Amino acid sequence: MEIKTLQNDMVAAMKAKNKGRKDAISALVSAVKKVAIDEGCRDNIPEALVDRVILKELKTAKEQLDTCPTERTDLLEEYQLRYDVIQEYAPALMSQEEVQAYITEKFADIVATKNKGQIMKAVMAELKGKADGKVINQVVAELCQ
């Protein structure tokens, strides 16, 4: 995902007077810019960084939804809208089967050691942002048995 796409969609939401959508996209753009400044790539923001920040914000929005009290319907609606908007921009993650196939194909020599720490270290460097960490951990645990 490019930062320009997010910015253009934010402008479109402003023109459409869709405050909830505009706020969610604006928060995404701000988070991306903050991370870009922190990492020293303010002017040329790579797509991988944008995707990484979107996934992080998606996880945060999901946690907000899960921890919000059920009687606070106003907040629940706001959090759900934010989650739905961020979900639109989130990159597709690999399924458990795809992760297992990738690990057994690319890391067969490391998997043979059955050392979960070594496997996780190697795999996470490759699959960060492409697959959910919980799914990777689960697949590695199965392979180490």
N, C-alpha and C positions, 0 to 999 in steps of 0.2 A: 504494500500500500504506500502510495506517495503522499507526502504532507500536503502537496498542492490539491489533491483530490479532497482531503479533509477540509481544507480551507474553502474550496469552491462549494462543497456541500454545506458548510456553515453559512456562507453568504446566501445560498439558495434558501436555507431554512429561515434566515433573517428576513428575506424578501417575502417569504410565504407567511411570515409572522407566526412561526411554529416555535414558541419559546422553549418548550421542553426539549425538542430535538436540537435546537441551536445551543442550548446550555450543555447538553451531553457532548456534542461535537466540539464545542469550545473548550470544554474540560480536557478532551482528548488532545486537541491541538496544543494547549498549554502544557500538558504533561510531556508531550513529545519534544516541545521546544526546551523545556527545562532539562530533560535528559540529554538532549543534543548539546546544550551549553555545558552541562557537567562533563560530558565526554569530549568536548573540544571540537565539535563538528557543527557549529552553529549555522554556517552558511550552506553547507552541502550535507543535508540530512539523508543518510542511506535508508533504503526501504526496510532493511533488516531491523534497524533501530525502531522505526515506526511500528512494525509488526510486534516487536518485543514489548513496546510500551502499551500497545492496544491489548495484548494478552494480559499484561499486568493489571490494567484498568478493568478488564473484563472480570478478572478474578476478584478484584476489590468490590466491584458492583455486585457480584454473586454473594460475597460475604455480607454485604450490607443487606441484601434481600433476605438471606438466611437468618441474620441476627435481629432483624426488625420485629418488634412486638406486633402480633396480629391485630390488636385493637387500633393501631396507628395506620388506618387505611390510606390516609393522605400521603404518608411517607412511603408506604408500600407501592402505591401507584407511581410515585416519582422514581423510586429505585427500579421498578420494573421497566419503566420507559427508558431510563438510562441504560439498563442492562440490554434491552432489546436493540437500542441504537448502536451500542458498542459491538454487539453480536454481529450486526450487519457488516462491520469493518474488520472483524477478526479473521485472520487467515485460517484456512481449513487445517485441522490437526490430523496427524496420522492415526489410524485405528490401531487397536491392539495387535491385530494380525499383521498389519504393515510394519509395525515396530519390531515384532518378533522376526519377521522375514529379513528385515534390514539388519538387525543385530546378528542373526545367525549367518548371514551372507558376508557382511563386512568385517565382523569382529570374531570370526570363528576361532582364531588362535588364542584370543584373550578369553573367550567363553570356555575354552577347553581347560583353563586353569581353575575354573569354578570360584574365582576370587571376586566376590560381589563388588568390593570397593574399587578394584582395578577396572572392572567392566563398566561400572557406573561412571567412573571418571572419564573413560574413553568415549562412552556412548553419549553422555550429557553434552560434551563439547560439540559433538556432531549434530545432535538432535534438538538442541536448545531452541525453542521457538517453533519447532516443527511438530513436536509431540508433547503431550502432557507429561510432566515429571512423574505423576502417580502411575500412569500407564507404563512408562519406561521402567520404573522401580518394580512394578508387579511382574513384568515380562522377565526382567533380569533375575528376580527371585525364583521364578519358575525354572529358568535355565540353569540356575546354580544348584538345584535339588538333585 
